[in-house]
């Protein structure tokens, strides 16, 4: 068992709402000049089996419909926060996934958070930068709009251009998913576009199936509405009359986020929260990763202001 303790005086717990609120806001606004692009699929890792992302629970098979998995790139090796890229190919078409967090402790699901809006803008700037340098010619783009794939909303942008004198169309999808930024790019040669218009729903169904499978395997995120509600609960904590169960739960959830545990533990679904021996509270959270070695984590908030984290194997 790994035990970490942080001692907070009763007065400092009162100010935790202010401090924690600032940290939570930062977790949605940690903007950095990070970017990836499909042109960066170098130093490729050997593809010998499915690629499983342990943070989101997404499992990428060797074969996804008619698409073949051809590359997995670890961008984190060069720039922490850029995550991984997963690349599929079929004739005249490529399908690429990018999973990253910009080193944010938590990215809410969907498209409402400032992090996702910035991620979408950054992804578009990457493409426009390629056009400005001449890598793409005759570049045209539409405005981003919202579309739903499965149970998740994405920001969607389409653009056309010529690359190596070949006319192409590309579709960009960006959303928060299971605490991470999920970016998807689908690129087709113009001769394949008529086919893609017919098969677009099939491609989207592939994406929806990957996300549904992750959820069924026990991986979940936090919606932006739930995230905002947590911030409001944190801001409303008043400890002059003592610590109650709801306040203790909010403090433990904030501790998980601020210490970077929210990517590993079910923030909104504690196994139990109960009064412990020193009149404080103990909240136990299950692992988000069902195959993790550490099965649960407990956070104790004592009446004296000591916060203790216990990882249970």
C-alpha positions in Angstrom: 0.0 0.0 0.0 1.3 3.4 -1.0 0.3 6.2 1.4 0.7 9.9 0.8 -0.3 12.5 3.4 -0.9 16.2 3.2 -1.6 18.1 6.4 -3.9 21.1 6.1 -4.9 23.3 9.1 -8.6 23.9 9.5 -8.1 27.5 8.2 -6.3 26.2 5.1 -9.2 23.8 4.4 -11.5 26.8 4.4 -9.4 28.4 1.6 -9.3 25.1 -0.2 -12.3 26.1 -2.2 -10.6 29.2 -3.6 -7.3 27.3 -4.3 -9.1 24.3 -5.7 -11.3 26.4 -7.9 -8.3 28.0 -9.5 -6.7 24.6 -10.1 -9.9 23.3 -11.6 -10.1 26.3 -13.9 -6.5 25.7 -15.0 -7.3 22.1 -15.8 -9.6 23.4 -18.6 -7.2 26.2 -19.7 -3.7 24.7 -19.8 -3.0 25.9 -23.3 0.4 25.1 -24.8 1.8 25.4 -28.3 1.5 21.7 -28.7 0.5 20.2 -32.0 0.7 17.0 -34.0 0.0 16.3 -37.7 -0.2 13.2 -39.9 3.1 14.3 -41.5 4.8 13.5 -38.2 4.3 9.7 -38.3 7.9 8.8 -38.2 9.9 6.5 -35.9 7.1 4.1 -36.2 6.5 1.3 -33.7 6.1 -2.2 -35.0 2.4 -3.1 -35.3 2.0 -6.7 -34.1 -1.3 -6.5 -32.2 -4.2 -4.2 -31.2 -3.1 -0.9 -29.7 -4.8 -0.3 -26.3 -4.8 3.2 -24.8 -4.8 2.7 -21.0 -6.1 6.2 -20.3 -9.2 6.4 -22.5 -9.8 2.6 -22.8 -9.9 2.9 -26.6 -8.8 -0.4 -28.2 -7.6 -0.1 -31.8 -7.7 -3.4 -33.7 -5.4 -4.4 -36.5 -8.3 -4.3 -38.9 -11.1 -1.6 -38.5 -13.6 -2.4 -41.2 -11.6 -2.0 -44.4 -8.9 0.1 -42.7 -5.6 -1.5 -41.8 -3.6 -0.3 -38.7 -0.2 0.8 -40.0 1.4 3.0 -37.4 1.4 4.0 -33.7 3.4 7.1 -32.8 4.4 8.2 -29.3 4.5 11.9 -29.5 5.0 12.2 -25.7 8.6 11.0 -26.1 9.5 14.3 -27.7 6.9 16.6 -26.2 5.1 15.6 -23.0 1.4 16.3 -23.4 1.1 15.4 -27.1 0.1 11.8 -26.4 -0.1 9.1 -29.1 -1.2 8.9 -32.7 -2.8 5.9 -34.3 -2.9 5.7 -38.1 -5.1 3.5 -40.4 -5.0 3.2 -44.2 -7.0 1.8 -47.0 -6.7 2.6 -50.7 -7.0 6.4 -51.3 -8.0 7.0 -47.7 -6.4 7.4 -44.2 -8.0 7.5 -40.8 -5.9 8.9 -37.9 -6.6 9.2 -34.2 -4.7 11.5 -31.8 -5.1 11.0 -28.0 -3.5 13.7 -25.8 -4.0 16.0 -22.8 -1.6 19.0 -23.1 -0.7 17.9 -19.6 -4.1 18.9 -18.2 -5.1 16.9 -15.1 -8.6 16.5 -16.5 -10.3 17.2 -19.9 -14.1 17.1 -19.7 -16.1 15.1 -22.3 -17.7 16.7 -25.3 -17.0 20.1 -26.9 -17.9 22.7 -24.2 -14.6 23.1 -22.4 -12.1 25.9 -23.3 -9.5 23.1 -23.7 -11.4 21.5 -26.6 -12.1 24.8 -28.3 -8.4 25.6 -28.2 -7.5 22.1 -29.3 -9.8 22.5 -32.3 -8.3 25.9 -33.2 -4.8 24.6 -32.8 -5.5 21.6 -35.1 -6.9 24.0 -37.7 -3.9 26.3 -37.4 -1.7 23.2 -38.0 -3.5 22.5 -41.3 -3.5 26.2 -42.3 0.2 26.5 -41.5 0.9 23.5 -43.8 -1.1 25.3 -46.5 0.8 28.6 -45.9 4.2 26.8 -46.3 3.1 25.3 -49.6 2.7 21.7 -48.3 -1.0 22.0 -49.3 -2.2 24.0 -52.3 -5.6 25.5 -53.2 -6.6 25.2 -49.5 -10.2 25.9 -48.6 -12.0 25.3 -45.3 -15.5 25.6 -43.9 -16.5 26.7 -40.4 -16.5 24.2 -37.5 -19.8 22.8 -36.5 -21.0 20.3 -34.0 -21.9 16.7 -34.9 -22.8 13.7 -32.8 -21.1 10.4 -33.2 -22.4 7.7 -30.9 -23.1 9.4 -27.5 -20.4 12.1 -27.9 -20.5 15.5 -29.6 -17.5 16.5 -31.7 -16.4 19.8 -33.4 -16.2 19.0 -37.1 -14.4 20.9 -39.8 -13.9 19.9 -43.4 -11.4 21.3 -45.9 -10.1 20.6 -49.4 -6.7 21.1 -50.9 -4.1 19.6 -53.3 -1.1 17.6 -52.0 1.5 16.4 -54.5 -0.9 17.6 -57.1 -3.6 15.2 -55.9 -6.9 16.8 -54.9 -7.9 15.8 -51.4 -10.7 16.3 -48.9 -10.1 16.1 -45.2 -12.4 16.0 -42.1 -11.3 17.0 -38.7 -13.1 15.9 -35.5 -12.2 17.1 -32.0 -13.8 16.3 -28.6 -13.0 15.5 -25.0 -13.3 11.8 -24.2 -12.5 10.0 -21.0 -10.3 12.8 -19.6 -8.3 13.2 -22.8 -8.5 15.2 -26.0 -9.6 13.0 -28.9 -8.7 14.3 -32.4 -9.7 12.3 -35.5 -8.7 13.2 -39.0 -10.1 11.4 -42.1 -8.3 12.3 -45.4 -9.4 11.1 -48.9 -8.3 11.5 -52.5 -10.9 13.2 -54.5 -11.5 10.1 -56.5 -12.6 8.4 -53.3 -14.9 11.2 -52.1 -18.0 9.9 -53.8 -17.4 6.5 -52.1 -16.8 8.3 -48.8 -20.0 10.1 -48.9 -21.7 6.7 -49.1 -19.5 5.2 -46.4 -19.2 8.2 -44.0 -21.8 6.8 -41.7 -19.9 3.5 -41.7 -16.7 5.4 -40.7 -18.5 7.2 -37.9 -20.0 3.9 -36.7 -16.4 2.6 -36.4 -15.5 5.6 -34.2 -18.7 5.2 -32.2 -18.1 1.5 -31.7 -14.5 2.2 -30.4 -15.9 4.7 -27.8 -18.8 2.4 -26.8 -16.4 -0.5 -26.3 -14.2 1.6 -24.0 -17.2 2.6 -21.9 -18.4 -1.0 -21.7 -14.9 -2.0 -20.5 -15.4 0.3 -17.5 -13.7 3.6 -18.7 -15.6 6.8 -18.2 -15.0 10.5 -18.3 -16.6 13.6 -16.7 -19.0 15.8 -18.6 -18.5 19.6 -18.7 -21.8 20.0 -16.8 -20.6 17.6 -14.1 -17.2 19.5 -14.0 -19.0 22.8 -13.6 -21.2 21.4 -10.8 -18.1 20.2 -9.0 -16.6 23.7 -9.2 -19.9 25.2 -7.8 -20.0 22.7 -4.9 -16.3 23.5 -4.1 -17.0 27.2 -4.1 -20.0 26.9 -1.7 -18.1 24.9 1.0 -18.5 26.5 4.4 -16.7 24.8 7.2 -17.5 27.0 10.2 -20.1 24.5 11.3 -17.8 21.5 10.6 -17.2 19.1 7.7 -20.2 17.2 6.3 -20.3 14.2 4.0 -21.0 16.2 0.8 -18.1 18.7 1.5 -15.8 15.8 2.2 -16.7 14.1 -1.1 -16.1 17.4 -3.0 -12.7 17.8 -1.3 -11.7 14.3 -2.2 -12.7 14.7 -5.8 -10.7 18.0 -6.1 -7.7 16.2 -4.5 -8.0 13.5 -7.2 -7.9 16.2 -10.0 -5.2 18.4 -8.5 -2.9 15.5 -7.9 -3.4 14.1 -11.4 -5.4 11.0 -10.3 -8.6 11.8 -12.2 -7.2 10.0 -15.3 -6.9 6.8 -13.3 -9.8 6.8 -10.8 -13.6 7.1 -11.2 -14.0 10.7 -10.0 -17.8 10.7 -9.9 -18.5 7.2 -8.7 -16.9 6.5 -5.3 -17.3 3.0 -4.0 -18.1 4.3 -0.6 -17.8 7.4 1.6 -18.2 7.0 5.3 -17.2 8.5 8.7 -13.9 7.2 9.8 -12.5 6.7 13.3 -11.4 10.4 13.9 -14.7 12.0 12.9 -13.5 12.7 9.4 -14.5 11.0 6.2 -13.0 8.3 4.0 -13.9 8.1 0.3 -12.9 5.1 -1.8 -12.7 5.3 -5.6 -12.4 2.4 -8.1 -9.8 2.3 -10.8 -10.9 3.6 -14.3 -8.6 1.0 -15.8 -10.1 -2.5 -15.1 -6.7 -4.2 -15.7 -4.7 -1.8 -13.5 -2.5 -3.3 -10.7 -3.9 -0.8 -8.2 -7.6 -1.6 -7.8 -8.8 1.3 -5.7 -7.7 4.5 -4.0 -8.9 5.9 -0.7 -8.8 9.6 0.4 -9.2 10.4 4.0 -10.2 13.9 5.2 -9.9 14.2 9.0 -11.6 16.7 11.2 -8.2 18.1 12.0 -7.5 18.8 8.4 -5.2 16.0 7.3 -5.7 14.6 3.9 -4.3 11.1 3.3 -4.3 9.1 0.0 -4.0 5.3 0.1 -3.5 3.2 -3.0 -4.7 -0.4 -2.6 -3.2 -3.3 -4.6 
